[in-house]
Structures are given as C-alpha cells and as structure tokens.
Amino acid sequence: MKLLRMGPIGRERPCMLDPEGRARLLDGIVSDIGGDVLSDAGLDRLRAIDPRSLPVVPEGTRIGPCVAGTTKIICIGLNYADHAAESGMQVPPEPVLFMKAVSSIAGPDDDVPIPPGAEKVDWEVELGVVIGRRCKRVAEADALDYVAGYCVTNDLSERAWQLERQGNWSKGKSHDGFAPLGPWLVTKDEVPDPQNLRLWLDVDDRRFQDGSTRTMVYGVRTLVAYISNFMTLLPGDVISTGTPPGVGFGQKPQVYLRTGQRMALGIDGLGVQHQRTVNDT
C-alpha cells in the first residue's frame, strides 16, 4: 500500500494510490497519515478499503511530506563504508546518530531553499524508515514489527555549517526544506527486504549517486533496535539511514548546489523526488 498526503503546505489531506497509480482522497476515513493510522491495525483498516471507491485527487495537486506528526528525524552518519571512505572518515564502530529539526521537513517536489551565506549545500539520497508504534528498548529480532513503512528522503546538508562552524552536525542539516519526505509511505509488506533496494540521485541530469542498501554498515533492524535504547521512537518518527557514495563533498574537486539547479532522486519501489534549488526568501 502506498500512502501520501496532498494539498497546500500545512493543509495536506490523506490519500492512497489505487492500482492504476492514481491518488485517492481518504477524507472522512482518517484525519491524516500519522499516529494510530500507522499501527498494524490502522493500516489493516486502510487495506480493507477499495481505493476505486474514493474520490480522485485533481491532477497538479501538490504532494506533501508522506507522514504527519513526526516528532523527530534521527539520521545515521557514515552508514555506507564507501561513503565514509569518500568523506575521509573511518567506518564507525557503532551507529553515529544526529538529528534534523522537524521544521526542515518538506514535500518531495518542493523547492529547496539555499540559505543566505550558504557555501556548500550538498545532497544525500537516503532510505527513510517510518515508525508505526511506540518503540522503546526493542530487540533486533523484533525491530521491524515497529516499522510502518519506508520512503525516499534527501538529507540535504550545508557542509560548512555542519563541519566548520563547531558543534553538532544538526547545525548544517536543519534548514527549512532540508528534509523532503516521500512521495509515498510504502508499507513494509511491499518492501520484503529493505536491505536490497537501489537508490540514486541526479543533479541536472548527471548521475552522482547510484548505490544499494545492501552496502549499509548497519541495517534497518539494527538501527531501529539501537536507537530505541537511547530514545523512545513514536509513530511518525523517521530514521534517515545514511547515504551511498557520490555526494558533492566527496567529488574531486568538490561540487555543491547552486540556485537554479534540478535534482531527481529515487529508490526502487518507493518513488522519485524532483526538486529545484532557489534562493531562500
């Protein structure tokens, strides 16, 4: 099942895709794609609906972030060995965690604002894991029971702010628009193996990233269990699981985003994002 949220910023409405790929409104059935809707029981109720019985969303309607009610975005640093190598860093002996502000969440096709004074805005296609129920100190064997589904994320970063301005990485990760989510939340039953997904990213039609979740250092099960020892994960929370090689920071010479560029990025079965970089106003 593919769930999404559509409409103007702040007024998104819950939707699902029908078998032909058309978005259908879930108005009157659920209030949003978040909270208890993400539980196994909530998702089962949605599976029982015939999507063809629902109203079709008008073409051209904006796609919003695929999940509502996110209380935190937990990101994993250096979780692909080949990305660690291009960054000149060692593979960490346990997962590196940092946070993105929830105010950075955006729709998958929203413009990406380049902040004033930014020098090194970079891209990172990543597999997003959406939590479906309260998750605290869970065993690795049970970890996927707490997952509602998966989505595409772009962990945009301002590298100078992240690495050269002192303090936590979150400083360079949390600008408005730096966490596009979606287009869809794809439920876990449609992703039998999250460790076998191809992910890619283009800038102005040039392929920079082309990798697979097979090469993650720490897989989804491990990450959910590990993080749940340090904080309680709540329905709608997102784990951004790290990026494969090919980021601008790792190019020789380094390449960073400028205003007026276009990004396209996707993960097999989870959809594609399209973004344009603009000056932040």
Contacts in CASP RR format, 6 or more apart in sequence:
PFRMAT RR
TARGET T0000
AUTHOR 0000-0000-0000
METHOD contacts of the structure
MODEL  1
MKLLRMGPIGRERPCMLDPEGRARLLDGIVSDIGGDVLSDAGLDRLRAID
PRSLPVVPEGTRIGPCVAGTTKIICIGLNYADHAAESGMQVPPEPVLFMK
AVSSIAGPDDDVPIPPGAEKVDWEVELGVVIGRRCKRVAEADALDYVAGY
CVTNDLSERAWQLERQGNWSKGKSHDGFAPLGPWLVTKDEVPDPQNLRLW
LDVDDRRFQDGSTRTMVYGVRTLVAYISNFMTLLPGDVISTGTPPGVGFG
QKPQVYLRTGQRMALGIDGLGVQHQRTVNDT
1 16 0 8 1.000
1 17 0 8 1.000
1 43 0 8 1.000
1 46 0 8 1.000
1 47 0 8 1.000
1 186 0 8 1.000
1 187 0 8 1.000
1 189 0 8 1.000
1 190 0 8 1.000
2 16 0 8 1.000
2 17 0 8 1.000
2 21 0 8 1.000
2 184 0 8 1.000
2 185 0 8 1.000
2 186 0 8 1.000
2 187 0 8 1.000
2 190 0 8 1.000
3 14 0 8 1.000
3 15 0 8 1.000
3 16 0 8 1.000
3 17 0 8 1.000
3 33 0 8 1.000
3 46 0 8 1.000
3 66 0 8 1.000
3 184 0 8 1.000
3 185 0 8 1.000
3 187 0 8 1.000
4 15 0 8 1.000
4 16 0 8 1.000
4 17 0 8 1.000
4 23 0 8 1.000
4 33 0 8 1.000
4 63 0 8 1.000
4 64 0 8 1.000
4 66 0 8 1.000
4 182 0 8 1.000
4 183 0 8 1.000
4 184 0 8 1.000
4 185 0 8 1.000
5 12 0 8 1.000
5 13 0 8 1.000
5 14 0 8 1.000
5 15 0 8 1.000
5 32 0 8 1.000
5 33 0 8 1.000
5 63 0 8 1.000
5 64 0 8 1.000
5 65 0 8 1.000
5 66 0 8 1.000
5 67 0 8 1.000
5 68 0 8 1.000
6 12 0 8 1.000
6 13 0 8 1.000
6 15 0 8 1.000
6 23 0 8 1.000
6 57 0 8 1.000
6 61 0 8 1.000
6 62 0 8 1.000
6 63 0 8 1.000
6 64 0 8 1.000
7 13 0 8 1.000
7 61 0 8 1.000
7 62 0 8 1.000
7 63 0 8 1.000
7 64 0 8 1.000
8 62 0 8 1.000
9 62 0 8 1.000
9 64 0 8 1.000
9 110 0 8 1.000
12 32 0 8 1.000
12 64 0 8 1.000
12 65 0 8 1.000
12 68 0 8 1.000
13 25 0 8 1.000
13 26 0 8 1.000
13 27 0 8 1.000
14 25 0 8 1.000
14 26 0 8 1.000
14 27 0 8 1.000
14 29 0 8 1.000
14 30 0 8 1.000
14 31 0 8 1.000
14 32 0 8 1.000
14 33 0 8 1.000
14 37 0 8 1.000
15 23 0 8 1.000
15 24 0 8 1.000
15 25 0 8 1.000
15 26 0 8 1.000
15 57 0 8 1.000
16 23 0 8 1.000
16 24 0 8 1.000
16 26 0 8 1.000
16 46 0 8 1.000
16 49 0 8 1.000
16 51 0 8 1.000
16 54 0 8 1.000
17 23 0 8 1.000
17 24 0 8 1.000
17 51 0 8 1.000
17 184 0 8 1.000
18 24 0 8 1.000
18 51 0 8 1.000
18 52 0 8 1.000
18 54 0 8 1.000
19 51 0 8 1.000
19 52 0 8 1.000
22 56 0 8 1.000
22 57 0 8 1.000
23 56 0 8 1.000
23 57 0 8 1.000
23 61 0 8 1.000
24 51 0 8 1.000
24 52 0 8 1.000
24 54 0 8 1.000
24 55 0 8 1.000
24 56 0 8 1.000
24 57 0 8 1.000
25 54 0 8 1.000
25 55 0 8 1.000
25 56 0 8 1.000
25 57 0 8 1.000
26 46 0 8 1.000
26 49 0 8 1.000
26 54 0 8 1.000
27 55 0 8 1.000
29 46 0 8 1.000
29 49 0 8 1.000
29 54 0 8 1.000
30 37 0 8 1.000
30 46 0 8 1.000
31 37 0 8 1.000
32 68 0 8 1.000
32 69 0 8 1.000
33 66 0 8 1.000
33 67 0 8 1.000
33 68 0 8 1.000
33 185 0 8 1.000
34 67 0 8 1.000
34 68 0 8 1.000
34 69 0 8 1.000
34 235 0 8 1.000
34 236 0 8 1.000
35 68 0 8 1.000
35 69 0 8 1.000
35 132 0 8 1.000
35 235 0 8 1.000
35 236 0 8 1.000
36 42 0 8 1.000
36 235 0 8 1.000
37 43 0 8 1.000
37 46 0 8 1.000
38 67 0 8 1.000
38 130 0 8 1.000
38 131 0 8 1.000
38 132 0 8 1.000
38 133 0 8 1.000
38 148 0 8 1.000
38 235 0 8 1.000
38 236 0 8 1.000
39 132 0 8 1.000
39 133 0 8 1.000
39 148 0 8 1.000
39 235 0 8 1.000
40 133 0 8 1.000
43 148 0 8 1.000
43 187 0 8 1.000
62 107 0 8 1.000
62 109 0 8 1.000
62 110 0 8 1.000
63 107 0 8 1.000
63 108 0 8 1.000
63 109 0 8 1.000
63 182 0 8 1.000
63 183 0 8 1.000
64 106 0 8 1.000
64 107 0 8 1.000
64 108 0 8 1.000
64 110 0 8 1.000
64 181 0 8 1.000
64 182 0 8 1.000
64 183 0 8 1.000
65 105 0 8 1.000
65 106 0 8 1.000
65 107 0 8 1.000
65 108 0 8 1.000
65 180 0 8 1.000
65 181 0 8 1.000
65 182 0 8 1.000
66 108 0 8 1.000
66 130 0 8 1.000
66 151 0 8 1.000
66 181 0 8 1.000
66 182 0 8 1.000
66 183 0 8 1.000
66 184 0 8 1.000
66 185 0 8 1.000
67 130 0 8 1.000
67 151 0 8 1.000
67 181 0 8 1.000
67 185 0 8 1.000
67 236 0 8 1.000
67 238 0 8 1.000
68 236 0 8 1.000
69 235 0 8 1.000
69 236 0 8 1.000
70 102 0 8 1.000
70 105 0 8 1.000
70 236 0 8 1.000
70 237 0 8 1.000
70 238 0 8 1.000
71 102 0 8 1.000
71 234 0 8 1.000
71 236 0 8 1.000
71 237 0 8 1.000
72 99 0 8 1.000
72 102 0 8 1.000
72 231 0 8 1.000
72 234 0 8 1.000
72 237 0 8 1.000
72 238 0 8 1.000
73 99 0 8 1.000
73 100 0 8 1.000
73 101 0 8 1.000
73 102 0 8 1.000
73 104 0 8 1.000
73 105 0 8 1.000
73 179 0 8 1.000
73 237 0 8 1.000
73 238 0 8 1.000
73 239 0 8 1.000
73 240 0 8 1.000
74 97 0 8 1.000
74 98 0 8 1.000
74 99 0 8 1.000
74 227 0 8 1.000
74 231 0 8 1.000
74 233 0 8 1.000
74 237 0 8 1.000
74 238 0 8 1.000
74 239 0 8 1.000
74 240 0 8 1.000
75 97 0 8 1.000
75 98 0 8 1.000
75 99 0 8 1.000
75 100 0 8 1.000
75 126 0 8 1.000
75 155 0 8 1.000
75 169 0 8 1.000
75 173 0 8 1.000
75 239 0 8 1.000
75 240 0 8 1.000
75 242 0 8 1.000
76 95 0 8 1.000
76 96 0 8 1.000
76 97 0 8 1.000
76 218 0 8 1.000
76 223 0 8 1.000
76 239 0 8 1.000
76 240 0 8 1.000
76 241 0 8 1.000
76 242 0 8 1.000
77 92 0 8 1.000
77 95 0 8 1.000
77 96 0 8 1.000
77 97 0 8 1.000
77 98 0 8 1.000
77 169 0 8 1.000
77 242 0 8 1.000
78 84 0 8 1.000
78 87 0 8 1.000
78 89 0 8 1.000
78 90 0 8 1.000
78 91 0 8 1.000
78 92 0 8 1.000
78 96 0 8 1.000
78 217 0 8 1.000
78 242 0 8 1.000
79 95 0 8 1.000
79 96 0 8 1.000
79 216 0 8 1.000
79 217 0 8 1.000
79 218 0 8 1.000
79 219 0 8 1.000
79 241 0 8 1.000
79 242 0 8 1.000
79 243 0 8 1.000
80 215 0 8 1.000
80 216 0 8 1.000
80 217 0 8 1.000
80 242 0 8 1.000
80 243 0 8 1.000
80 244 0 8 1.000
80 245 0 8 1.000
81 91 0 8 1.000
81 215 0 8 1.000
81 217 0 8 1.000
82 215 0 8 1.000
82 244 0 8 1.000
82 245 0 8 1.000
83 242 0 8 1.000
83 243 0 8 1.000
83 244 0 8 1.000
83 245 0 8 1.000
83 246 0 8 1.000
83 247 0 8 1.000
84 90 0 8 1.000
84 91 0 8 1.000
84 92 0 8 1.000
84 217 0 8 1.000
85 245 0 8 1.000
86 245 0 8 1.000
86 246 0 8 1.000
86 247 0 8 1.000
86 249 0 8 1.000
86 250 0 8 1.000
87 247 0 8 1.000
87 249 0 8 1.000
87 250 0 8 1.000
91 217 0 8 1.000
92 217 0 8 1.000
94 226 0 8 1.000
95 218 0 8 1.000
95 222 0 8 1.000
95 223 0 8 1.000
95 226 0 8 1.000
95 227 0 8 1.000
97 227 0 8 1.000
97 230 0 8 1.000
98 168 0 8 1.000
98 169 0 8 1.000
98 170 0 8 1.000
98 173 0 8 1.000
99 168 0 8 1.000
99 170 0 8 1.000
99 173 0 8 1.000
99 174 0 8 1.000
100 155 0 8 1.000
100 170 0 8 1.000
100 173 0 8 1.000
100 174 0 8 1.000
100 178 0 8 1.000
100 179 0 8 1.000
100 240 0 8 1.000
101 170 0 8 1.000
101 174 0 8 1.000
103 174 0 8 1.000
103 176 0 8 1.000
104 156 0 8 1.000
104 173 0 8 1.000
104 174 0 8 1.000
104 175 0 8 1.000
104 176 0 8 1.000
104 177 0 8 1.000
104 178 0 8 1.000
104 179 0 8 1.000
105 177 0 8 1.000
105 179 0 8 1.000
105 180 0 8 1.000
105 181 0 8 1.000
106 112 0 8 1.000
106 176 0 8 1.000
106 177 0 8 1.000
106 178 0 8 1.000
106 179 0 8 1.000
106 180 0 8 1.000
106 181 0 8 1.000
107 180 0 8 1.000
107 181 0 8 1.000
107 182 0 8 1.000
108 152 0 8 1.000
108 180 0 8 1.000
108 181 0 8 1.000
108 182 0 8 1.000
108 183 0 8 1.000
108 273 0 8 1.000
108 274 0 8 1.000
108 275 0 8 1.000
109 180 0 8 1.000
109 183 0 8 1.000
109 273 0 8 1.000
109 274 0 8 1.000
109 275 0 8 1.000
110 177 0 8 1.000
110 180 0 8 1.000
110 275 0 8 1.000
111 275 0 8 1.000
111 276 0 8 1.000
111 277 0 8 1.000
111 278 0 8 1.000
112 121 0 8 1.000
112 154 0 8 1.000
112 156 0 8 1.000
112 177 0 8 1.000
112 178 0 8 1.000
112 180 0 8 1.000
112 257 0 8 1.000
112 263 0 8 1.000
112 275 0 8 1.000
112 276 0 8 1.000
112 277 0 8 1.000
112 278 0 8 1.000
113 175 0 8 1.000
113 176 0 8 1.000
113 177 0 8 1.000
113 277 0 8 1.000
113 278 0 8 1.000
113 279 0 8 1.000
113 280 0 8 1.000
113 281 0 8 1.000
114 121 0 8 1.000
114 257 0 8 1.000
114 258 0 8 1.000
114 259 0 8 1.000
114 277 0 8 1.000
114 278 0 8 1.000
114 279 0 8 1.000
114 280 0 8 1.000
115 121 0 8 1.000
115 158 0 8 1.000
115 175 0 8 1.000
115 280 0 8 1.000
116 280 0 8 1.000
118 158 0 8 1.000
118 160 0 8 1.000
118 161 0 8 1.000
118 175 0 8 1.000
119 158 0 8 1.000
119 160 0 8 1.000
119 256 0 8 1.000
120 158 0 8 1.000
120 159 0 8 1.000
120 160 0 8 1.000
120 249 0 8 1.000
120 254 0 8 1.000
120 256 0 8 1.000
121 156 0 8 1.000
121 157 0 8 1.000
121 158 0 8 1.000
121 159 0 8 1.000
121 256 0 8 1.000
121 257 0 8 1.000
121 277 0 8 1.000
122 156 0 8 1.000
122 157 0 8 1.000
122 158 0 8 1.000
122 159 0 8 1.000
122 247 0 8 1.000
122 248 0 8 1.000
122 249 0 8 1.000
122 256 0 8 1.000
122 257 0 8 1.000
123 154 0 8 1.000
123 156 0 8 1.000
123 201 0 8 1.000
123 203 0 8 1.000
123 208 0 8 1.000
123 209 0 8 1.000
123 247 0 8 1.000
123 248 0 8 1.000
123 257 0 8 1.000
123 263 0 8 1.000
123 265 0 8 1.000
124 154 0 8 1.000
124 155 0 8 1.000
124 156 0 8 1.000
124 157 0 8 1.000
124 201 0 8 1.000
124 209 0 8 1.000
124 242 0 8 1.000
124 243 0 8 1.000
124 247 0 8 1.000
125 152 0 8 1.000
125 153 0 8 1.000
125 154 0 8 1.000
125 199 0 8 1.000
125 200 0 8 1.000
125 201 0 8 1.000
125 209 0 8 1.000
125 243 0 8 1.000
125 244 0 8 1.000
125 265 0 8 1.000
125 266 0 8 1.000
125 267 0 8 1.000
126 152 0 8 1.000
126 153 0 8 1.000
126 154 0 8 1.000
126 155 0 8 1.000
126 199 0 8 1.000
126 240 0 8 1.000
126 241 0 8 1.000
126 242 0 8 1.000
126 243 0 8 1.000
127 150 0 8 1.000
127 152 0 8 1.000
127 153 0 8 1.000
127 194 0 8 1.000
127 197 0 8 1.000
127 199 0 8 1.000
127 213 0 8 1.000
127 220 0 8 1.000
127 240 0 8 1.000
127 241 0 8 1.000
127 242 0 8 1.000
127 267 0 8 1.000
127 270 0 8 1.000
128 150 0 8 1.000
128 151 0 8 1.000
128 152 0 8 1.000
128 153 0 8 1.000
128 181 0 8 1.000
128 238 0 8 1.000
128 239 0 8 1.000
128 240 0 8 1.000
128 241 0 8 1.000
129 147 0 8 1.000
129 149 0 8 1.000
129 150 0 8 1.000
129 194 0 8 1.000
129 220 0 8 1.000
129 223 0 8 1.000
129 224 0 8 1.000
129 238 0 8 1.000
129 239 0 8 1.000
129 241 0 8 1.000
130 147 0 8 1.000
130 148 0 8 1.000
130 149 0 8 1.000
130 150 0 8 1.000
130 151 0 8 1.000
130 185 0 8 1.000
130 236 0 8 1.000
130 237 0 8 1.000
130 238 0 8 1.000
131 146 0 8 1.000
131 147 0 8 1.000
131 148 0 8 1.000
131 224 0 8 1.000
131 233 0 8 1.000
131 234 0 8 1.000
131 235 0 8 1.000
131 236 0 8 1.000
131 237 0 8 1.000
131 238 0 8 1.000
131 239 0 8 1.000
132 146 0 8 1.000
132 147 0 8 1.000
132 148 0 8 1.000
132 149 0 8 1.000
132 235 0 8 1.000
132 236 0 8 1.000
133 146 0 8 1.000
133 148 0 8 1.000
133 235 0 8 1.000
134 146 0 8 1.000
134 232 0 8 1.000
134 233 0 8 1.000
134 234 0 8 1.000
134 235 0 8 1.000
135 146 0 8 1.000
135 224 0 8 1.000
135 228 0 8 1.000
135 232 0 8 1.000
135 233 0 8 1.000
135 234 0 8 1.000
136 228 0 8 1.000
136 232 0 8 1.000
136 233 0 8 1.000
137 228 0 8 1.000
137 229 0 8 1.000
138 145 0 8 1.000
138 146 0 8 1.000
138 224 0 8 1.000
138 225 0 8 1.000
138 228 0 8 1.000
139 225 0 8 1.000
140 221 0 8 1.000
140 222 0 8 1.000
140 224 0 8 1.000
140 225 0 8 1.000
141 221 0 8 1.000
142 225 0 8 1.000
143 220 0 8 1.000
143 221 0 8 1.000
143 222 0 8 1.000
143 223 0 8 1.000
143 224 0 8 1.000
143 225 0 8 1.000
143 228 0 8 1.000
144 188 0 8 1.000
144 220 0 8 1.000
144 221 0 8 1.000
144 224 0 8 1.000
146 224 0 8 1.000
146 228 0 8 1.000
146 233 0 8 1.000
147 188 0 8 1.000
147 220 0 8 1.000
147 224 0 8 1.000
148 185 0 8 1.000
148 187 0 8 1.000
148 188 0 8 1.000
148 235 0 8 1.000
148 236 0 8 1.000
149 185 0 8 1.000
149 186 0 8 1.000
149 187 0 8 1.000
149 188 0 8 1.000
149 191 0 8 1.000
150 185 0 8 1.000
150 186 0 8 1.000
150 188 0 8 1.000
150 191 0 8 1.000
150 194 0 8 1.000
150 267 0 8 1.000
150 270 0 8 1.000
151 181 0 8 1.000
151 182 0 8 1.000
151 184 0 8 1.000
151 185 0 8 1.000
151 186 0 8 1.000
151 238 0 8 1.000
151 270 0 8 1.000
152 180 0 8 1.000
152 181 0 8 1.000
152 182 0 8 1.000
152 183 0 8 1.000
152 199 0 8 1.000
152 265 0 8 1.000
152 266 0 8 1.000
152 267 0 8 1.000
152 270 0 8 1.000
152 271 0 8 1.000
152 272 0 8 1.000
152 273 0 8 1.000
153 179 0 8 1.000
153 180 0 8 1.000
153 181 0 8 1.000
153 182 0 8 1.000
153 238 0 8 1.000
153 240 0 8 1.000
154 179 0 8 1.000
154 180 0 8 1.000
154 201 0 8 1.000
154 263 0 8 1.000
154 265 0 8 1.000
154 273 0 8 1.000
154 275 0 8 1.000
155 173 0 8 1.000
155 178 0 8 1.000
155 179 0 8 1.000
155 240 0 8 1.000
155 242 0 8 1.000
155 243 0 8 1.000
156 173 0 8 1.000
156 175 0 8 1.000
156 177 0 8 1.000
156 178 0 8 1.000
156 179 0 8 1.000
156 180 0 8 1.000
157 172 0 8 1.000
157 173 0 8 1.000
157 178 0 8 1.000
157 249 0 8 1.000
158 172 0 8 1.000
158 173 0 8 1.000
158 175 0 8 1.000
159 172 0 8 1.000
159 249 0 8 1.000
159 256 0 8 1.000
161 171 0 8 1.000
161 172 0 8 1.000
162 169 0 8 1.000
162 171 0 8 1.000
162 172 0 8 1.000
162 173 0 8 1.000
163 169 0 8 1.000
165 171 0 8 1.000
165 172 0 8 1.000
172 178 0 8 1.000
175 280 0 8 1.000
176 280 0 8 1.000
179 240 0 8 1.000
180 273 0 8 1.000
180 275 0 8 1.000
181 238 0 8 1.000
182 270 0 8 1.000
182 271 0 8 1.000
182 273 0 8 1.000
183 271 0 8 1.000
183 272 0 8 1.000
183 273 0 8 1.000
184 270 0 8 1.000
184 271 0 8 1.000
186 269 0 8 1.000
186 270 0 8 1.000
188 194 0 8 1.000
190 269 0 8 1.000
191 197 0 8 1.000
191 269 0 8 1.000
191 270 0 8 1.000
194 213 0 8 1.000
194 219 0 8 1.000
194 220 0 8 1.000
195 213 0 8 1.000
195 214 0 8 1.000
195 216 0 8 1.000
195 219 0 8 1.000
195 220 0 8 1.000
196 212 0 8 1.000
196 213 0 8 1.000
196 214 0 8 1.000
197 212 0 8 1.000
197 213 0 8 1.000
197 267 0 8 1.000
197 268 0 8 1.000
197 269 0 8 1.000
197 270 0 8 1.000
198 210 0 8 1.000
198 211 0 8 1.000
198 212 0 8 1.000
198 267 0 8 1.000
198 268 0 8 1.000
199 209 0 8 1.000
199 211 0 8 1.000
199 212 0 8 1.000
199 213 0 8 1.000
199 244 0 8 1.000
199 265 0 8 1.000
199 266 0 8 1.000
199 267 0 8 1.000
199 268 0 8 1.000
200 207 0 8 1.000
200 209 0 8 1.000
200 210 0 8 1.000
200 211 0 8 1.000
200 265 0 8 1.000
200 266 0 8 1.000
200 267 0 8 1.000
201 207 0 8 1.000
201 208 0 8 1.000
201 209 0 8 1.000
201 246 0 8 1.000
201 263 0 8 1.000
201 264 0 8 1.000
201 265 0 8 1.000
201 266 0 8 1.000
202 208 0 8 1.000
202 263 0 8 1.000
202 264 0 8 1.000
202 265 0 8 1.000
203 255 0 8 1.000
203 257 0 8 1.000
203 261 0 8 1.000
203 262 0 8 1.000
203 263 0 8 1.000
204 261 0 8 1.000
204 262 0 8 1.000
205 262 0 8 1.000
205 264 0 8 1.000
208 246 0 8 1.000
208 247 0 8 1.000
208 248 0 8 1.000
208 251 0 8 1.000
208 255 0 8 1.000
209 243 0 8 1.000
209 244 0 8 1.000
209 245 0 8 1.000
209 246 0 8 1.000
209 247 0 8 1.000
209 265 0 8 1.000
210 244 0 8 1.000
211 244 0 8 1.000
211 245 0 8 1.000
212 244 0 8 1.000
213 219 0 8 1.000
213 241 0 8 1.000
215 244 0 8 1.000
216 241 0 8 1.000
216 242 0 8 1.000
218 226 0 8 1.000
219 241 0 8 1.000
220 239 0 8 1.000
220 241 0 8 1.000
223 239 0 8 1.000
223 241 0 8 1.000
224 233 0 8 1.000
224 239 0 8 1.000
227 233 0 8 1.000
227 239 0 8 1.000
233 239 0 8 1.000
248 254 0 8 1.000
248 255 0 8 1.000
248 256 0 8 1.000
257 263 0 8 1.000
257 277 0 8 1.000
258 277 0 8 1.000
259 277 0 8 1.000
259 278 0 8 1.000
259 279 0 8 1.000
260 276 0 8 1.000
260 277 0 8 1.000
260 278 0 8 1.000
261 276 0 8 1.000
261 277 0 8 1.000
262 274 0 8 1.000
262 275 0 8 1.000
262 276 0 8 1.000
262 277 0 8 1.000
263 273 0 8 1.000
263 274 0 8 1.000
263 275 0 8 1.000
263 276 0 8 1.000
263 277 0 8 1.000
264 272 0 8 1.000
264 273 0 8 1.000
264 274 0 8 1.000
264 275 0 8 1.000
265 272 0 8 1.000
265 273 0 8 1.000
266 272 0 8 1.000
266 273 0 8 1.000
END
